[in-house]
Amino acid sequence: MHIAEGFLPVGHAVAWFVVSTPFVVHGARAVIKESKEHPESRLLLAAAGAFTFVLSSIKLPSVTGSSSHPTGTGLGAILFRPPIMAFMATVVLLFQALLLAHGGLTTLGANVFSMGIAGPWVGYWVWKLNAKLGWSRDVGVFFAMALADLSTYLVTSFQLALAFPDPVSGIAGSVVKFLGVFALSQVPLAIAEGILGVLVFRILTDVAKPELQRLGVLRSPEKVAT
């Protein structure tokens, strides 16, 4: 991720676009609803979007046809749930394709699915599991951010393997090869993203605590008391 412009066969590019579109439409409706019902959330929505844009713009060379970079989608998934991130990641990826030549328009559907759909859902599930286990909030944020990042690259490797299966070992062998190349740069990036996410979340807890309590990210004093 990002898969470069024109790198996927036309059939694959169209298929990923079709699969991603319902998630993006649902996310756009969720953003509109959140903004209308809770105007005070707009700054936090903008912050989550900007965080994703800045982190995912840090591009490092990786396997041919793609790149390695943080994603930043785990934070938005924790704050607003994954559907909203599907739309916000689409906006981020569209701007990056047009302004920074990261990814592309023909591969937008595939990139949205990996970074804006799969990654946020994995991060959100990890966050919820951490809460059920009663572990530290910092631990939950770290693993949600790191695994949202890694799952994005797992999906990207699968997408590339589907498009370019190994002549001998097929799709499975191709997945292993892509993952092996990605791991060299992506594992350290995921760890760094998890640490950064903890620091950013601590800052948000200080400056936007009431809003985080309304969103259910932090427990309100009343719920703690009961």
CORKA-V944234 format. One record per backbone hydrogen bond with DSSP energy under -0.5 kcal/mol. CO is the residue of the C=O (numbers start at 1). NH is the residue of the N-H. If there is no record, write none. Layout:
# CORKA-V944234
[[CO & NH] [CO & NH]]
This chain:
# CORKA-V944234
[[4 & 7] [9 & 13] [10 & 14] [11 & 15] [12 & 16] [13 & 17] [14 & 18] [15 & 19] [16 & 20] [17 & 21] [18 & 22] [20 & 24] [21 & 25] [22 & 26] [23 & 27] [24 & 28] [25 & 29] [26 & 30] [27 & 31] [28 & 32] [29 & 33] [30 & 34] [31 & 35] [32 & 36] [33 & 37] [34 & 38] [38 & 41] [39 & 42] [41 & 45] [42 & 46] [43 & 47] [44 & 48] [45 & 49] [46 & 50] [47 & 51] [48 & 52] [49 & 53] [50 & 54] [51 & 55] [52 & 56] [53 & 57] [54 & 57] [55 & 58] [55 & 70] [57 & 59] [60 & 68] [63 & 66] [65 & 4] [66 & 62] [68 & 60] [72 & 76] [73 & 77] [74 & 78] [75 & 79] [76 & 80] [77 & 81] [81 & 84] [81 & 85] [82 & 86] [83 & 87] [84 & 88] [85 & 89] [86 & 90] [87 & 91] [88 & 92] [89 & 93] [90 & 94] [91 & 95] [92 & 96] [93 & 97] [94 & 98] [95 & 99] [95 & 100] [96 & 100] [96 & 101] [96 & 102] [101 & 103] [103 & 5] [105 & 108] [107 & 111] [108 & 112] [109 & 113] [110 & 114] [111 & 115] [111 & 116] [112 & 116] [112 & 117] [113 & 117] [113 & 118] [114 & 119] [117 & 121] [118 & 122] [119 & 123] [120 & 124] [121 & 125] [122 & 126] [123 & 127] [124 & 128] [125 & 129] [126 & 130] [127 & 131] [128 & 132] [129 & 133] [130 & 134] [130 & 135] [136 & 140] [137 & 141] [138 & 142] [139 & 143] [140 & 144] [141 & 145] [142 & 146] [143 & 147] [144 & 148] [145 & 149] [146 & 150] [147 & 151] [148 & 152] [149 & 153] [150 & 154] [151 & 155] [152 & 156] [153 & 157] [154 & 158] [155 & 159] [156 & 160] [157 & 161] [158 & 162] [159 & 163] [160 & 164] [166 & 170] [169 & 173] [170 & 166] [170 & 174] [171 & 175] [172 & 176] [173 & 177] [174 & 178] [175 & 179] [176 & 180] [177 & 181] [178 & 182] [179 & 183] [180 & 184] [181 & 184] [182 & 185] [182 & 186] [183 & 187] [185 & 189] [186 & 190] [187 & 191] [188 & 192] [189 & 193] [190 & 194] [191 & 195] [192 & 196] [193 & 197] [194 & 198] [195 & 199] [196 & 200] [197 & 201] [198 & 202] [199 & 203] [200 & 204] [201 & 205] [202 & 206] [203 & 207] [204 & 208] [208 & 212] [209 & 213] [210 & 214] [211 & 215] [212 & 217] [212 & 218] [213 & 216] [220 & 224] [221 & 225] [222 & 226]]
